[in-house]
Amino acid sequence: MTTSEIVWLRRDLRRHDLPTLAAAAERSGSVAPVFVLDPAFWDTAGAPRRTWLARTLMALRDSYEGRLTLRLGDPQALLPEIAGEFGATSVHISTETEPQGAARDAAAGTALRERGVTLVATGSPYAVTPGRIRRADGEPYQVFTPFSRGWRDHGWRAPAEEPADLRLADDRSDPSAWEVVAQAACCDEVQLPEAGEAAAQERWEWFLDEGLERYGHDRDRPDLDGTSRMSVYLKFGVVHPRTLLADLEARTGTGPERYRLELAWREFYADVLHHHPDSLWQDLRPALTHMRYDEPGAAVEAWRQGRTGFPIVDAAMRQLLGEGWMHNRLRMVVASFLIKHLHTRWQVGADHFLDRLADADLASNQHGWQWVAGTGTDAAPYFRVFNPILQGQKFDPNGDFVRRWVPELRPIDGAAVHEPWRTALARDLDYPTPIIDLKAERAEALERLSEARDARETQPTEHERRS
């Protein structure tokens, strides 16, 4: 029997710039790309993410000339069987550092070793693998700016070349697994971009030519096509950040510099999660342990549906529902509104985003929410409360973004759309009145902050008592 080494794909759904291919090809002339549809991940993913993954897998099958082996089940049980079918002595992976993924790999590695098969890790979904950069004293970084300097100083490898004369093993898929994928791919609940490496490269080339120069000043404008939209491709490793950084290497100016920093933020949050896995759902910093929050109710549901009566919040939340994506500036605005105006725990919003975002990256999502909540690393002070009216007026100055996503407000011209209750058309609009008084709820948020600080002084946490 012809033997083939296995490349177990997860967050590296591409063929180009994939070091695991070269590592597998060195051991055998034949390589079997394999994806295991793990119910532990698949069943818990929101519909937009499942659809995006399904379409990405279908595009990936074409990239591998129809020779992508797909199975459905627990990798710990399936991988030893698959290795036996291919006669493989090694299974090659990109290093996983997210808590659940790392635990899955450890279990799969144990099961493979029992069958005499080695699990080989090469590279990761990041330019610099989380955990590799540390301060001079050996401790992990807690602040972004020094991390970003260390990240740059460390550097990253050049994009990997595809092995010469790569031979792909025959497909040994379970047809029922592809049926599951095909069914999910047909979901038209959200408008997603085209999937696959070719589509990612096309979008990236457009951004380099048309958007990068303006990125420094357009990236905060949701009414403009001023961002790369690469996050959805980075999510499953359709493109590697190393590839993007290589294309940016010779470019200078505000746009390229700002984009490098955004990639650094993504890697910083991955590093923080690697060192503090409990921060996935728990406050990273205990400063607001005693903060008083409300239980989610009708106001939170209005927030989820984009029916709060505050146009920029509603437009952003409807974009999330319609595209499985939200502009980064607006992610901060709607998070501030939920946490500080509706007095809701950050975990409620983070969970909703994970359910609705196609590009839901665990580290970036959870720590982005903690940044707004004042509980994370490099966090914004809790007393910094975004005013959604002012944010709309500043970053959607003509109201075009609001009118795009809130059709009820299209009769209102210009910036007046951000305060529809002040217009003569207010009574005729099928649009809700504001569900809260911004000034009153901001004052309430600051009062709760004062209470939390007082409580912390009198009721220190266990960690603080031991310190």
C-alpha positions as CSV (number, residue, x, y, z in Angstrom):
1,M,0.0,0.0,0.0
2,T,1.2,3.5,-0.9
3,T,1.7,5.4,2.3
4,S,0.8,9.1,2.8
5,E,1.5,11.5,5.7
6,I,-1.5,13.4,6.9
7,V,-1.9,17.2,7.2
8,W,-4.7,17.8,9.6
9,L,-6.2,21.1,8.7
10,R,-8.1,23.3,11.2
11,R,-7.4,27.1,11.2
12,D,-5.1,26.8,8.2
13,L,-7.6,26.2,5.4
14,R,-5.3,27.0,2.5
15,R,-2.7,25.4,0.2
16,H,-0.3,28.3,-0.1
17,D,2.1,29.5,2.6
18,L,1.4,26.3,4.6
19,P,4.5,25.0,6.4
20,T,2.8,21.8,7.5
21,L,2.6,20.7,3.8
22,A,6.4,20.9,3.5
23,A,6.9,19.1,6.8
24,A,4.6,16.3,5.8
25,A,6.2,16.1,2.3
26,E,9.7,15.7,3.8
27,R,8.5,12.4,5.4
28,S,6.7,11.1,2.4
29,G,6.2,12.0,-1.2
30,S,2.5,11.7,-0.8
31,V,0.4,14.0,1.5
32,A,-3.2,13.6,2.5
33,P,-5.0,16.8,3.5
34,V,-7.6,16.0,6.1
35,F,-10.3,18.0,7.9
36,V,-12.4,16.5,10.7
37,L,-15.8,18.1,11.3
38,D,-15.7,18.0,15.1
39,P,-19.2,18.3,16.6
40,A,-17.7,20.0,19.7
41,F,-16.8,22.9,17.5
42,W,-19.4,22.6,14.7
43,D,-22.5,22.2,16.8
44,T,-21.6,25.2,19.0
45,A,-20.8,27.6,16.2
46,G,-23.3,30.2,15.2
47,A,-25.0,29.8,11.8
48,P,-22.9,32.5,10.0
49,R,-19.7,30.8,11.1
50,R,-20.9,27.4,10.1
51,T,-21.9,28.7,6.7
52,W,-18.6,30.4,6.2
53,L,-16.6,27.3,7.3
54,A,-18.7,25.1,5.0
55,R,-18.2,27.4,2.0
56,T,-14.5,27.6,2.8
57,L,-14.2,23.9,2.9
58,M,-15.8,23.5,-0.5
59,A,-13.4,26.1,-1.9
60,L,-10.5,24.3,-0.2
61,R,-11.5,21.0,-1.8
62,D,-11.1,22.6,-5.2
63,S,-7.7,24.0,-4.2
64,Y,-6.6,20.5,-3.4
65,E,-7.9,19.1,-6.7
66,G,-10.8,17.3,-5.1
67,R,-8.5,15.4,-2.7
68,L,-9.5,16.8,0.6
69,T,-10.5,14.0,3.0
70,L,-13.5,15.1,5.2
71,R,-14.7,13.1,8.1
72,L,-17.4,13.9,10.8
73,G,-16.8,13.0,14.4
74,D,-14.4,13.2,17.3
75,P,-10.8,13.7,16.1
76,Q,-9.4,11.7,19.0
77,A,-11.3,8.6,17.8
78,L,-11.1,9.3,14.0
79,L,-7.5,10.3,13.5
80,P,-5.9,7.0,14.4
81,E,-8.3,5.3,12.0
82,I,-7.5,7.7,9.2
83,A,-3.8,7.3,9.8
84,G,-4.2,3.6,9.5
85,E,-6.1,3.9,6.2
86,F,-3.3,6.1,4.7
87,G,-0.5,4.1,6.3
88,A,0.7,7.4,7.9
89,T,3.4,7.5,10.6
90,S,2.8,11.2,11.3
91,V,0.0,13.7,11.5
92,H,1.0,17.3,10.8
93,I,-0.7,20.3,12.4
94,S,-0.3,24.0,12.9
95,T,0.1,24.7,16.6
96,E,-3.1,25.5,18.4
97,T,-3.0,27.8,21.4
98,E,-6.7,28.5,22.1
99,P,-7.8,26.6,25.2
100,Q,-10.3,24.2,23.7
101,G,-8.2,23.6,20.5
102,A,-5.1,22.9,22.6
103,A,-7.0,20.4,24.7
104,R,-8.3,18.7,21.6
105,D,-4.8,18.4,20.1
106,A,-3.4,17.0,23.3
107,A,-6.1,14.3,23.4
108,A,-5.6,13.5,19.7
109,G,-1.9,13.3,20.2
110,T,-2.2,10.7,23.0
111,A,-4.6,8.6,20.9
112,L,-2.2,8.7,17.9
113,R,0.9,7.8,20.0
114,E,-0.9,4.7,21.2
115,R,-1.1,3.6,17.5
116,G,2.6,4.5,16.9
117,V,1.8,7.7,15.0
118,T,3.5,11.0,15.8
119,L,1.7,14.4,16.0
120,V,4.0,17.0,14.5
121,A,3.3,20.7,15.0
122,T,4.8,23.3,12.6
123,G,4.0,27.0,12.7
124,S,0.7,28.4,14.0
125,P,-2.1,30.7,12.7
126,Y,-0.1,33.7,13.8
127,A,3.0,35.4,12.5
128,V,4.6,34.8,15.9
129,T,3.2,31.9,17.9
130,P,1.6,33.0,21.2
131,G,3.9,32.4,24.2
132,R,7.1,33.0,22.2
133,I,7.5,36.7,23.0
134,R,8.2,37.7,26.6
135,R,9.5,40.6,28.6
136,A,13.2,40.7,29.8
137,D,12.2,39.2,33.1
138,G,10.6,36.2,31.4
139,E,7.0,37.3,32.1
140,P,4.3,37.7,29.4
141,Y,3.5,41.2,28.2
142,Q,0.5,42.9,29.8
143,V,0.5,46.1,27.7
144,F,0.1,46.3,24.0
145,T,2.7,48.9,23.1
146,P,5.8,47.1,24.5
147,F,4.4,43.8,23.2
148,S,4.1,45.3,19.7
149,R,7.8,46.4,19.9
150,G,8.8,42.9,21.0
151,W,6.7,41.4,18.3
152,R,8.4,43.5,15.6
153,D,11.9,42.8,17.0
154,H,11.2,39.1,17.0
155,G,10.1,39.1,13.4
156,W,8.6,36.3,11.4
157,R,9.5,33.9,8.7
158,A,9.0,34.6,5.0
159,P,6.0,32.9,3.4
160,A,6.4,29.2,2.9
161,E,6.9,27.8,-0.5
162,E,4.8,24.8,-1.7
163,P,6.8,21.6,-1.8
164,A,8.1,20.8,-5.3
165,D,6.3,18.0,-7.0
166,L,3.7,17.7,-4.2
167,R,1.7,14.5,-4.6
168,L,-1.8,14.5,-3.0
169,A,-3.3,11.2,-1.8
170,D,-6.7,10.1,-3.0
171,D,-9.7,11.4,-1.3
172,R,-11.1,9.1,1.5
173,S,-14.0,11.3,2.6
174,D,-17.2,10.2,4.3
175,P,-19.8,11.3,1.8
176,S,-22.2,12.1,4.6
177,A,-19.8,14.6,6.0
178,W,-19.9,16.5,2.7
179,E,-23.7,16.4,2.8
180,V,-23.5,18.2,6.2
181,V,-21.2,20.8,4.7
182,A,-23.3,21.3,1.6
183,Q,-26.4,21.8,3.6
184,A,-24.7,24.5,5.8
185,A,-23.2,26.2,2.8
186,C,-26.6,26.8,1.3
187,C,-27.7,28.9,4.2
188,D,-28.6,32.4,2.9
189,E,-29.3,33.9,6.3
190,V,-26.4,36.4,5.9
191,Q,-24.6,37.9,2.9
192,L,-21.1,36.6,3.1
193,P,-18.1,37.3,0.8
194,E,-16.9,34.7,-1.7
195,A,-14.9,32.0,0.1
196,G,-11.5,30.5,-0.7
197,E,-7.9,31.5,-1.3
198,A,-8.5,33.1,-4.7
199,A,-11.2,35.3,-3.3
200,A,-9.0,36.3,-0.3
201,Q,-6.2,37.2,-2.6
202,E,-8.4,39.2,-4.9
203,R,-9.7,41.2,-1.9
204,W,-6.2,41.7,-0.5
205,E,-4.9,42.9,-3.8
206,W,-7.8,45.4,-4.1
207,F,-7.0,46.7,-0.6
208,L,-3.3,47.1,-1.4
209,D,-4.1,49.0,-4.6
210,E,-7.1,51.0,-3.5
211,G,-7.5,51.0,0.3
212,L,-4.2,50.8,2.0
213,E,-3.0,54.4,1.4
214,R,-6.3,55.7,2.9
215,Y,-6.5,53.2,5.7
216,G,-5.0,55.4,8.3
217,H,-7.8,57.9,8.1
218,D,-10.7,55.8,6.5
219,R,-10.6,52.8,8.8
220,D,-12.9,54.4,11.4
221,R,-15.5,55.3,8.8
222,P,-18.2,52.6,8.5
223,D,-19.8,54.6,5.6
224,L,-16.7,54.0,3.5
225,D,-15.1,50.8,2.2
226,G,-12.1,51.7,4.2
227,T,-11.0,48.4,5.8
228,S,-9.4,45.3,4.3
229,R,-12.2,42.9,5.3
230,M,-9.5,40.2,5.7
231,S,-10.6,39.2,9.2
232,V,-13.1,36.7,7.8
233,Y,-10.3,35.0,5.8
234,L,-7.9,35.2,8.7
235,K,-10.5,33.5,10.9
236,F,-9.9,30.0,9.4
237,G,-6.5,30.7,8.0
238,V,-7.5,31.0,4.4
239,V,-4.7,33.6,4.4
240,H,-1.9,33.7,6.9
241,P,-0.9,37.0,8.5
242,R,2.7,36.3,7.5
243,T,1.6,36.6,3.9
244,L,0.0,40.0,4.5
245,L,3.0,41.3,6.4
246,A,5.3,40.2,3.6
247,D,3.3,42.3,1.2
248,L,3.4,45.2,3.5
249,E,7.2,45.0,4.1
250,A,8.2,47.5,1.4
251,R,5.4,49.9,2.0
252,T,5.6,52.9,4.2
253,G,3.3,55.6,5.4
254,T,0.4,55.9,7.8
255,G,-1.8,53.3,6.2
256,P,0.7,50.4,6.2
257,E,1.9,51.2,9.7
258,R,-1.6,51.3,11.0
259,Y,-2.4,48.0,9.4
260,R,0.6,46.3,10.9
261,L,-0.5,47.6,14.3
262,E,-4.0,46.0,13.8
263,L,-2.3,42.7,13.0
264,A,-0.2,43.1,16.1
265,W,-3.4,43.6,18.2
266,R,-4.7,40.3,16.9
267,E,-1.5,38.6,17.9
268,F,-1.4,40.4,21.3
269,Y,-4.8,39.2,22.3
270,A,-3.9,35.6,21.2
271,D,-0.8,35.8,23.4
272,V,-2.9,37.1,26.4
273,L,-5.4,34.3,26.0
274,H,-2.6,31.7,25.7
275,H,-1.2,32.9,29.1
276,H,-4.6,33.5,30.7
277,P,-7.0,30.8,29.4
278,D,-9.6,31.7,32.0
279,S,-9.9,35.1,30.5
280,L,-12.1,33.5,27.8
281,W,-15.1,34.1,30.0
282,Q,-13.7,35.7,33.2
283,D,-12.5,39.2,33.9
284,L,-8.8,39.3,33.2
285,R,-8.3,42.0,35.9
286,P,-10.2,42.0,39.2
287,A,-10.6,45.8,39.4
288,L,-14.4,45.6,38.7
289,T,-15.2,42.4,40.5
290,H,-17.9,44.1,42.5
291,M,-19.5,46.0,39.6
292,R,-23.3,45.7,39.8
293,Y,-24.9,44.6,36.5
294,D,-28.5,44.0,35.4
295,E,-29.9,40.8,34.1
296,P,-30.6,40.8,30.3
297,G,-34.1,41.8,29.5
298,A,-36.2,43.6,26.8
299,A,-33.6,46.4,26.4
300,V,-30.8,43.8,25.6
301,E,-33.1,42.1,23.1
302,A,-33.8,45.5,21.4
303,W,-30.0,45.9,21.2
304,R,-29.6,42.4,19.6
305,Q,-32.3,43.3,17.0
306,G,-31.1,46.8,16.2
307,R,-34.2,48.4,17.7
308,T,-32.8,50.7,20.4
309,G,-33.8,54.0,18.9
310,F,-30.2,55.1,18.5
311,P,-29.4,55.0,14.8
312,I,-25.7,54.2,14.7
313,V,-26.2,51.4,17.3
314,D,-29.1,49.9,15.3
315,A,-27.4,50.2,12.0
316,A,-24.3,48.4,13.4
317,M,-26.4,45.6,15.0
318,R,-28.3,45.1,11.7
319,Q,-25.1,44.9,9.8
320,L,-24.1,42.1,12.2
321,L,-27.3,40.3,11.5
322,G,-27.1,40.9,7.7
323,E,-23.5,40.3,7.0
324,G,-22.1,38.3,9.9
325,W,-19.6,41.2,10.2
326,M,-19.4,44.6,11.9
327,H,-17.1,47.5,11.4
328,N,-14.5,47.6,14.2
329,R,-15.3,51.2,15.3
330,L,-18.9,50.2,15.7
331,R,-18.0,47.0,17.7
332,M,-16.7,49.4,20.3
333,V,-19.7,51.7,20.2
334,V,-22.3,48.9,20.5
335,A,-20.2,47.2,23.3
336,S,-20.0,50.4,25.3
337,F,-23.8,50.9,24.8
338,L,-24.6,47.4,26.1
339,I,-22.2,47.4,29.0
340,K,-22.4,51.0,30.2
341,H,-25.8,52.3,29.1
342,L,-27.7,49.0,29.6
343,H,-25.5,47.9,32.5
344,T,-25.0,44.4,31.1
345,R,-22.0,42.1,31.7
346,W,-19.6,42.0,28.8
347,Q,-20.0,38.2,28.5
348,V,-23.6,38.7,27.2
349,G,-22.4,40.8,24.3
350,A,-19.4,38.6,23.6
351,D,-21.6,35.5,23.4
352,H,-23.9,37.2,21.0
353,F,-21.0,38.3,18.8
354,L,-19.7,34.7,18.8
355,D,-23.1,33.5,17.6
356,R,-23.5,36.1,14.8
357,L,-19.9,36.9,13.5
358,A,-18.5,34.9,10.7
359,D,-15.1,36.1,11.6
360,A,-15.5,35.4,15.3
361,D,-11.9,35.0,16.6
362,L,-12.1,33.9,20.3
363,A,-9.1,35.9,21.5
364,S,-9.9,39.1,19.7
365,N,-13.6,38.9,20.5
366,Q,-13.3,38.2,24.2
367,H,-10.5,40.6,24.9
368,G,-12.0,43.3,22.7
369,W,-15.1,43.2,24.9
370,Q,-13.0,43.2,28.0
371,W,-11.2,46.3,26.7
372,V,-14.5,48.2,26.5
373,A,-15.6,46.8,29.9
374,G,-12.5,48.0,31.6
375,T,-11.7,44.4,32.8
376,G,-9.0,43.4,30.3
377,T,-5.4,44.3,29.5
378,D,-4.8,47.7,28.1
379,A,-8.5,48.3,28.9
380,A,-10.3,51.6,28.3
381,P,-11.2,53.2,31.7
382,Y,-14.7,52.2,32.7
383,F,-15.7,55.9,32.9
384,R,-15.0,56.3,29.2
385,V,-18.5,56.0,27.9
386,F,-19.1,56.3,24.1
387,N,-22.0,58.6,23.3
388,P,-23.7,56.9,20.3
389,I,-25.1,60.1,18.9
390,L,-21.7,61.8,18.9
391,Q,-20.0,58.7,17.5
392,G,-22.5,58.5,14.7
393,Q,-22.0,62.2,13.8
394,K,-18.3,61.9,13.9
395,F,-17.7,58.6,12.0
396,D,-20.8,58.6,9.7
397,P,-21.0,62.3,9.1
398,N,-23.5,62.3,6.3
399,G,-25.6,59.4,7.7
400,D,-25.0,57.2,4.7
401,F,-24.2,54.1,6.8
402,V,-27.3,54.5,9.0
403,R,-29.6,54.9,6.0
404,R,-28.0,51.8,4.4
405,W,-29.0,49.6,7.3
406,V,-32.0,51.3,8.8
407,P,-34.3,51.8,5.8
408,E,-37.0,53.4,8.1
409,L,-34.7,56.5,8.4
410,R,-34.0,57.0,4.7
411,P,-36.4,59.9,4.4
412,I,-34.1,61.9,6.6
413,D,-31.3,63.6,4.8
414,G,-27.7,64.2,6.1
415,A,-26.5,64.1,9.6
416,A,-29.9,64.7,11.0
417,V,-30.5,61.0,10.7
418,H,-28.5,60.5,13.9
419,E,-31.2,62.3,15.9
420,P,-34.4,61.4,14.1
421,W,-36.6,62.5,17.1
422,R,-35.6,66.1,16.4
423,T,-36.8,66.1,12.8
424,A,-40.2,67.1,11.5
425,L,-40.6,63.5,10.2
426,A,-40.3,61.9,13.6
427,R,-44.0,61.1,14.0
428,D,-44.3,59.5,10.6
429,L,-41.3,57.1,11.0
430,D,-41.7,53.4,11.7
431,Y,-38.7,53.6,14.1
432,P,-38.6,53.2,17.9
433,T,-38.0,56.1,20.2
434,P,-34.8,55.8,22.3
435,I,-35.2,53.1,24.9
436,I,-33.1,54.9,27.4
437,D,-32.0,58.4,28.5
438,L,-28.3,58.5,27.6
439,K,-27.4,61.1,30.2
440,A,-29.2,59.4,33.0
441,E,-27.7,55.9,32.3
442,R,-24.2,57.3,31.9
443,A,-24.6,58.8,35.4
444,E,-25.9,55.5,36.6
445,A,-22.9,53.7,35.2
446,L,-20.5,56.1,36.9
447,E,-22.4,55.7,40.2
448,R,-22.0,51.9,39.9
449,L,-18.3,52.4,39.2
450,S,-18.0,54.3,42.4
451,E,-19.8,51.6,44.3
452,A,-17.6,48.9,42.9
453,R,-14.4,50.8,43.9
454,D,-15.8,51.3,47.4
455,A,-16.7,47.6,47.7
456,R,-13.2,46.6,46.5
457,E,-11.6,48.6,49.3
458,T,-13.7,46.9,51.9
459,Q,-14.0,43.5,50.3
460,P,-10.7,42.6,48.5
461,T,-10.6,39.5,46.3
462,E,-8.8,36.4,47.5
463,H,-5.9,37.2,45.2
464,E,-5.6,40.7,46.6
465,R,-5.7,39.4,50.2
466,R,-2.8,37.0,49.5
467,S,-0.9,39.8,47.9
